[in-house]
Amino acid sequence: MAEGKVVYHVSKRENDGREWKVFIAGSSKVIKLFPTQKEAEAYAKELVKKRNDGSSYIVHGLDGKMKAKK
């Protein structure tokens, strides 16, 4: 079962703004929440590494704009 590449996003949670979330592009379902951006980014990096299929992740800043694509 080949699923193809996935793009994960790391961004600030909208409703309370206190947590960072990791989610898959095109989905509103949050995979996991973190207290810091650094922790969320490390988790997304691990997800990409485990997939080992060319998937990537995008980090958004506090303003919601794309900060980095990795």
Biopython code that builds the backbone (N, CA, C, O; Angstrom):
import numpy as np
from Bio.PDB.StructureBuilder import StructureBuilder

atoms = [
    (1, "MET", "N", (0.828, -1.181, 0.000)),
    (1, "MET", "CA", (0.000, 0.000, 0.000)),
    (1, "MET", "C", (0.872, 1.245, 0.000)),
    (1, "MET", "O", (1.367, 1.637, 1.057)),
    (2, "ALA", "N", (1.072, 1.859, -1.114)),
    (2, "ALA", "CA", (1.876, 3.065, -1.213)),
    (2, "ALA", "C", (0.978, 4.289, -1.065)),
    (2, "ALA", "O", (0.019, 4.461, -1.817)),
    (3, "GLU", "N", (1.295, 5.129, -0.095)),
    (3, "GLU", "CA", (0.461, 6.293, 0.173)),
    (3, "GLU", "C", (0.990, 7.553, -0.485)),
    (3, "GLU", "O", (0.222, 8.490, -0.703)),
    (4, "GLY", "N", (2.253, 7.608, -0.805)),
    (4, "GLY", "CA", (2.823, 8.814, -1.382)),
    (4, "GLY", "C", (3.375, 9.750, -0.326)),
    (4, "GLY", "O", (3.315, 9.482, 0.873)),
    (5, "LYS", "N", (3.907, 10.844, -0.805)),
    (5, "LYS", "CA", (4.544, 11.815, 0.077)),
    (5, "LYS", "C", (3.508, 12.602, 0.873)),
    (5, "LYS", "O", (2.396, 12.861, 0.412)),
    (6, "VAL", "N", (3.915, 12.970, 2.078)),
    (6, "VAL", "CA", (3.055, 13.723, 2.984)),
    (6, "VAL", "C", (3.761, 15.022, 3.344)),
    (6, "VAL", "O", (4.983, 15.051, 3.490)),
    (7, "VAL", "N", (2.994, 16.089, 3.487)),
    (7, "VAL", "CA", (3.545, 17.356, 3.974)),
    (7, "VAL", "C", (2.917, 17.630, 5.335)),
    (7, "VAL", "O", (1.704, 17.800, 5.457)),
    (8, "TYR", "N", (3.768, 17.668, 6.352)),
    (8, "TYR", "CA", (3.333, 17.988, 7.704)),
    (8, "TYR", "C", (3.490, 19.486, 7.924)),
    (8, "TYR", "O", (4.378, 20.116, 7.348)),
    (9, "HIS", "N", (2.633, 20.048, 8.751)),
    (9, "HIS", "CA", (2.719, 21.473, 9.083)),
    (9, "HIS", "C", (2.888, 21.625, 10.588)),
    (9, "HIS", "O", (2.293, 20.888, 11.374)),
    (10, "VAL", "N", (3.711, 22.596, 10.974)),
    (10, "VAL", "CA", (3.903, 22.964, 12.375)),
    (10, "VAL", "C", (3.417, 24.400, 12.488)),
    (10, "VAL", "O", (3.958, 25.295, 11.839)),
    (11, "SER", "N", (2.402, 24.621, 13.308)),
    (11, "SER", "CA", (1.901, 25.985, 13.475)),
    (11, "SER", "C", (1.284, 26.171, 14.859)),
    (11, "SER", "O", (1.017, 25.206, 15.576)),
    (12, "LYS", "N", (1.068, 27.420, 15.208)),
    (12, "LYS", "CA", (0.465, 27.768, 16.489)),
    (12, "LYS", "C", (-1.000, 27.363, 16.467)),
    (12, "LYS", "O", (-1.678, 27.528, 15.453)),
    (13, "ARG", "N", (-1.476, 26.845, 17.554)),
    (13, "ARG", "CA", (-2.878, 26.451, 17.676)),
    (13, "ARG", "C", (-3.750, 27.703, 17.683)),
    (13, "ARG", "O", (-3.473, 28.647, 18.422)),
    (14, "GLU", "N", (-4.790, 27.717, 16.874)),
    (14, "GLU", "CA", (-5.615, 28.915, 16.708)),
    (14, "GLU", "C", (-6.473, 29.261, 17.919)),
    (14, "GLU", "O", (-6.563, 30.427, 18.302)),
    (15, "ASN", "N", (-7.098, 28.264, 18.521)),
    (15, "ASN", "CA", (-8.121, 28.576, 19.515)),
    (15, "ASN", "C", (-7.598, 29.211, 20.805)),
    (15, "ASN", "O", (-8.265, 30.076, 21.372)),
    (16, "ASP", "N", (-6.430, 28.802, 21.273)),
    (16, "ASP", "CA", (-5.925, 29.421, 22.497)),
    (16, "ASP", "C", (-4.526, 30.022, 22.330)),
    (16, "ASP", "O", (-4.095, 30.831, 23.152)),
    (17, "GLY", "N", (-3.826, 29.632, 21.275)),
    (17, "GLY", "CA", (-2.519, 30.203, 20.988)),
    (17, "GLY", "C", (-1.425, 29.836, 21.957)),
    (17, "GLY", "O", (-0.344, 30.424, 21.916)),
    (18, "ARG", "N", (-1.676, 28.875, 22.832)),
    (18, "ARG", "CA", (-0.662, 28.496, 23.811)),
    (18, "ARG", "C", (0.132, 27.265, 23.398)),
    (18, "ARG", "O", (1.190, 26.991, 23.965)),
    (19, "GLU", "N", (-0.360, 26.533, 22.432)),
    (19, "GLU", "CA", (0.308, 25.297, 22.030)),
    (19, "GLU", "C", (0.631, 25.314, 20.541)),
    (19, "GLU", "O", (0.039, 26.057, 19.759)),
    (20, "TRP", "N", (1.592, 24.468, 20.177)),
    (20, "TRP", "CA", (1.970, 24.285, 18.780)),
    (20, "TRP", "C", (1.431, 22.939, 18.331)),
    (20, "TRP", "O", (1.452, 21.968, 19.087)),
    (21, "LYS", "N", (0.950, 22.887, 17.100)),
    (21, "LYS", "CA", (0.356, 21.648, 16.592)),
    (21, "LYS", "C", (1.113, 21.143, 15.379)),
    (21, "LYS", "O", (1.747, 21.905, 14.650)),
    (22, "VAL", "N", (1.027, 19.837, 15.185)),
    (22, "VAL", "CA", (1.553, 19.182, 13.989)),
    (22, "VAL", "C", (0.347, 18.537, 13.321)),
    (22, "VAL", "O", (-0.421, 17.812, 13.954)),
    (23, "PHE", "N", (0.194, 18.817, 12.022)),
    (23, "PHE", "CA", (-0.918, 18.234, 11.274)),
    (23, "PHE", "C", (-0.492, 17.997, 9.832)),
    (23, "PHE", "O", (0.521, 18.532, 9.381)),
    (24, "ILE", "N", (-1.266, 17.196, 9.112)),
    (24, "ILE", "CA", (-0.982, 16.876, 7.715)),
    (24, "ILE", "C", (-1.708, 17.878, 6.829)),
    (24, "ILE", "O", (-2.861, 18.224, 7.088)),
    (25, "ALA", "N", (-1.036, 18.339, 5.790)),
    (25, "ALA", "CA", (-1.638, 19.278, 4.838)),
    (25, "ALA", "C", (-2.948, 18.720, 4.313)),
    (25, "ALA", "O", (-3.034, 17.542, 3.967)),
    (26, "GLY", "N", (-3.957, 19.556, 4.256)),
    (26, "GLY", "CA", (-5.250, 19.146, 3.743)),
    (26, "GLY", "C", (-6.159, 18.509, 4.781)),
    (26, "GLY", "O", (-7.290, 18.132, 4.473)),
    (27, "SER", "N", (-5.673, 18.390, 6.002)),
    (27, "SER", "CA", (-6.464, 17.790, 7.067)),
    (27, "SER", "C", (-6.603, 18.781, 8.220)),
    (27, "SER", "O", (-5.682, 19.545, 8.509)),
    (28, "SER", "N", (-7.742, 18.760, 8.860)),
    (28, "SER", "CA", (-7.923, 19.623, 10.023)),
    (28, "SER", "C", (-7.608, 18.880, 11.320)),
    (28, "SER", "O", (-7.615, 19.473, 12.399)),
    (29, "LYS", "N", (-7.333, 17.586, 11.210)),
    (29, "LYS", "CA", (-7.038, 16.772, 12.392)),
    (29, "LYS", "C", (-5.606, 17.021, 12.870)),
    (29, "LYS", "O", (-4.652, 16.902, 12.100)),
    (30, "VAL", "N", (-5.475, 17.364, 14.139)),
    (30, "VAL", "CA", (-4.169, 17.590, 14.749)),
    (30, "VAL", "C", (-3.577, 16.241, 15.143)),
    (30, "VAL", "O", (-4.243, 15.426, 15.782)),
    (31, "ILE", "N", (-2.320, 16.010, 14.757)),
    (31, "ILE", "CA", (-1.645, 14.765, 15.109)),
    (31, "ILE", "C", (-1.202, 14.799, 16.564)),
    (31, "ILE", "O", (-1.411, 13.849, 17.319)),
    (32, "LYS", "N", (-0.577, 15.933, 16.944)),
    (32, "LYS", "CA", (-0.080, 16.043, 18.314)),
    (32, "LYS", "C", (0.144, 17.513, 18.655)),
    (32, "LYS", "O", (0.453, 18.322, 17.780)),
    (33, "LEU", "N", (-0.017, 17.856, 19.956)),
    (33, "LEU", "CA", (0.203, 19.215, 20.443)),
    (33, "LEU", "C", (1.464, 19.280, 21.300)),
    (33, "LEU", "O", (1.827, 18.310, 21.966)),
    (34, "PHE", "N", (2.121, 20.431, 21.274)),
    (34, "PHE", "CA", (3.366, 20.630, 22.011)),
    (34, "PHE", "C", (3.382, 22.006, 22.665)),
    (34, "PHE", "O", (2.755, 22.937, 22.161)),
    (35, "PRO", "N", (4.092, 22.144, 23.783)),
    (35, "PRO", "CA", (4.176, 23.458, 24.431)),
    (35, "PRO", "C", (5.087, 24.444, 23.690)),
    (35, "PRO", "O", (4.934, 25.656, 23.844)),
    (36, "THR", "N", (6.033, 23.936, 22.887)),
    (36, "THR", "CA", (6.956, 24.827, 22.176)),
    (36, "THR", "C", (7.040, 24.469, 20.692)),
    (36, "THR", "O", (6.779, 23.337, 20.283)),
    (37, "GLN", "N", (7.411, 25.470, 19.911)),
    (37, "GLN", "CA", (7.597, 25.267, 18.476)),
    (37, "GLN", "C", (8.740, 24.294, 18.226)),
    (37, "GLN", "O", (8.663, 23.461, 17.323)),
    (38, "LYS", "N", (9.777, 24.394, 19.005)),
    (38, "LYS", "CA", (10.955, 23.539, 18.843)),
    (38, "LYS", "C", (10.587, 22.057, 19.004)),
    (38, "LYS", "O", (11.044, 21.215, 18.231)),
    (39, "GLU", "N", (9.769, 21.747, 19.998)),
    (39, "GLU", "CA", (9.346, 20.359, 20.216)),
    (39, "GLU", "C", (8.468, 19.866, 19.066)),
    (39, "GLU", "O", (8.611, 18.732, 18.608)),
    (40, "ALA", "N", (7.567, 20.718, 18.609)),
    (40, "ALA", "CA", (6.688, 20.345, 17.498)),
    (40, "ALA", "C", (7.487, 20.103, 16.228)),
    (40, "ALA", "O", (7.218, 19.158, 15.486)),
    (41, "GLU", "N", (8.479, 20.967, 15.978)),
    (41, "GLU", "CA", (9.313, 20.803, 14.790)),
    (41, "GLU", "C", (10.135, 19.516, 14.868)),
    (41, "GLU", "O", (10.288, 18.820, 13.865)),
    (42, "ALA", "N", (10.659, 19.200, 16.036)),
    (42, "ALA", "CA", (11.438, 17.960, 16.211)),
    (42, "ALA", "C", (10.558, 16.736, 15.944)),
    (42, "ALA", "O", (11.016, 15.761, 15.348)),
    (43, "TYR", "N", (9.312, 16.783, 16.377)),
    (43, "TYR", "CA", (8.385, 15.675, 16.146)),
    (43, "TYR", "C", (8.088, 15.521, 14.658)),
    (43, "TYR", "O", (8.098, 14.408, 14.131)),
    (44, "ALA", "N", (7.825, 16.638, 13.982)),
    (44, "ALA", "CA", (7.555, 16.595, 12.538)),
    (44, "ALA", "C", (8.762, 16.042, 11.789)),
    (44, "ALA", "O", (8.615, 15.267, 10.844)),
    (45, "LYS", "N", (9.942, 16.441, 12.213)),
    (45, "LYS", "CA", (11.183, 15.955, 11.595)),
    (45, "LYS", "C", (11.290, 14.437, 11.741)),
    (45, "LYS", "O", (11.689, 13.751, 10.800)),
    (46, "GLU", "N", (10.940, 13.919, 12.900)),
    (46, "GLU", "CA", (10.980, 12.472, 13.129)),
    (46, "GLU", "C", (9.955, 11.744, 12.259)),
    (46, "GLU", "O", (10.243, 10.676, 11.720)),
    (47, "LEU", "N", (8.763, 12.320, 12.123)),
    (47, "LEU", "CA", (7.740, 11.707, 11.262)),
    (47, "LEU", "C", (8.244, 11.588, 9.827)),
    (47, "LEU", "O", (8.069, 10.555, 9.181)),
    (48, "VAL", "N", (8.869, 12.652, 9.339)),
    (48, "VAL", "CA", (9.415, 12.651, 7.973)),
    (48, "VAL", "C", (10.519, 11.610, 7.847)),
    (48, "VAL", "O", (10.582, 10.873, 6.863)),
    (49, "LYS", "N", (11.378, 11.558, 8.838)),
    (49, "LYS", "CA", (12.502, 10.613, 8.832)),
    (49, "LYS", "C", (11.992, 9.166, 8.805)),
    (49, "LYS", "O", (12.519, 8.332, 8.069)),
    (50, "LYS", "N", (10.974, 8.879, 9.604)),
    (50, "LYS", "CA", (10.411, 7.521, 9.662)),
    (50, "LYS", "C", (9.761, 7.118, 8.342)),
    (50, "LYS", "O", (9.838, 5.956, 7.943)),
    (51, "ARG", "N", (9.121, 8.069, 7.662)),
    (51, "ARG", "CA", (8.474, 7.758, 6.377)),
    (51, "ARG", "C", (9.512, 7.428, 5.316)),
    (51, "ARG", "O", (9.317, 6.515, 4.513)),
    (52, "ASN", "N", (10.608, 8.164, 5.310)),
    (52, "ASN", "CA", (11.713, 7.909, 4.378)),
    (52, "ASN", "C", (11.232, 7.788, 2.922)),
    (52, "ASN", "O", (11.656, 6.897, 2.186)),
    (53, "ASP", "N", (10.341, 8.702, 2.527)),
    (53, "ASP", "CA", (9.790, 8.631, 1.171)),
    (53, "ASP", "C", (9.783, 9.987, 0.466)),
    (53, "ASP", "O", (9.098, 10.168, -0.541)),
    (54, "GLY", "N", (10.544, 10.927, 0.999)),
    (54, "GLY", "CA", (10.568, 12.251, 0.381)),
    (54, "GLY", "C", (9.533, 13.195, 0.950)),
    (54, "GLY", "O", (9.364, 14.304, 0.445)),
    (55, "SER", "N", (8.830, 12.770, 2.006)),
    (55, "SER", "CA", (7.879, 13.654, 2.663)),
    (55, "SER", "C", (8.624, 14.835, 3.270)),
    (55, "SER", "O", (9.847, 14.796, 3.407)),
    (56, "SER", "N", (7.891, 15.887, 3.634)),
    (56, "SER", "CA", (8.531, 17.089, 4.166)),
    (56, "SER", "C", (7.644, 17.726, 5.228)),
    (56, "SER", "O", (6.525, 17.280, 5.481)),
    (57, "TYR", "N", (8.176, 18.788, 5.845)),
    (57, "TYR", "CA", (7.371, 19.538, 6.796)),
    (57, "TYR", "C", (7.616, 21.021, 6.619)),
    (57, "TYR", "O", (8.682, 21.450, 6.177)),
    (58, "ILE", "N", (6.601, 21.795, 6.977)),
    (58, "ILE", "CA", (6.646, 23.242, 6.862)),
    (58, "ILE", "C", (6.416, 23.840, 8.243)),
    (58, "ILE", "O", (5.496, 23.446, 8.959)),
    (59, "VAL", "N", (7.259, 24.793, 8.604)),
    (59, "VAL", "CA", (7.133, 25.478, 9.891)),
    (59, "VAL", "C", (6.545, 26.864, 9.640)),
    (59, "VAL", "O", (7.027, 27.610, 8.788)),
    (60, "HIS", "N", (5.507, 27.195, 10.387)),
    (60, "HIS", "CA", (4.857, 28.500, 10.295)),
    (60, "HIS", "C", (5.240, 29.341, 11.507)),
    (60, "HIS", "O", (5.389, 28.819, 12.611)),
    (61, "GLY", "N", (5.396, 30.628, 11.297)),
    (61, "GLY", "CA", (5.709, 31.547, 12.383)),
    (61, "GLY", "C", (4.462, 31.902, 13.175)),
    (61, "GLY", "O", (3.378, 31.388, 12.901)),
    (62, "LEU", "N", (4.617, 32.785, 14.159)),
    (62, "LEU", "CA", (3.501, 33.211, 14.983)),
    (62, "LEU", "C", (2.400, 33.882, 14.180)),
    (62, "LEU", "O", (1.231, 33.844, 14.564)),
    (63, "ASP", "N", (2.775, 34.500, 13.062)),
    (63, "ASP", "CA", (1.798, 35.179, 12.202)),
    (63, "ASP", "C", (1.092, 34.221, 11.248)),
    (63, "ASP", "O", (0.208, 34.632, 10.497)),
    (64, "GLY", "N", (1.479, 32.941, 11.275)),
    (64, "GLY", "CA", (0.859, 31.937, 10.415)),
    (64, "GLY", "C", (1.513, 31.791, 9.059)),
    (64, "GLY", "O", (1.207, 30.854, 8.321)),
    (65, "LYS", "N", (2.412, 32.705, 8.718)),
    (65, "LYS", "CA", (3.090, 32.636, 7.422)),
    (65, "LYS", "C", (4.198, 31.593, 7.447)),
    (65, "LYS", "O", (4.829, 31.356, 8.477)),
    (66, "MET", "N", (4.423, 30.971, 6.284)),
    (66, "MET", "CA", (5.453, 29.950, 6.176)),
    (66, "MET", "C", (6.826, 30.541, 6.509)),
    (66, "MET", "O", (7.236, 31.559, 5.950)),
    (67, "LYS", "N", (7.512, 29.885, 7.419)),
    (67, "LYS", "CA", (8.816, 30.327, 7.866)),
    (67, "LYS", "C", (9.920, 29.496, 7.235)),
    (67, "LYS", "O", (10.952, 30.036, 6.836)),
    (68, "ALA", "N", (9.715, 28.191, 7.140)),
    (68, "ALA", "CA", (10.717, 27.284, 6.591)),
    (68, "ALA", "C", (10.071, 26.015, 6.080)),
    (68, "ALA", "O", (9.096, 25.526, 6.649)),
    (69, "LYS", "N", (10.628, 25.482, 4.992)),
    (69, "LYS", "CA", (10.179, 24.196, 4.456)),
    (69, "LYS", "C", (11.368, 23.262, 4.523)),
    (69, "LYS", "O", (12.461, 23.590, 4.062)),
    (70, "LYS", "N", (11.141, 22.086, 5.106)),
    (70, "LYS", "CA", (12.240, 21.140, 5.275)),
    (70, "LYS", "C", (11.818, 19.744, 4.875)),
    (70, "LYS", "O", (12.618, 18.811, 4.952)),
]
sb = StructureBuilder()
sb.init_structure("model")
sb.init_model(0)
sb.init_chain("A")
sb.init_seg("    ")
for serial, (resi, resn, name, xyz) in enumerate(atoms, 1):
    if name == "N":
        sb.init_residue(resn, " ", resi, " ")
    sb.init_atom(name, np.array(xyz, "f"), 0.0, 1.0, " ", f" {name:<3s}", serial, name[0])
structure = sb.get_structure()
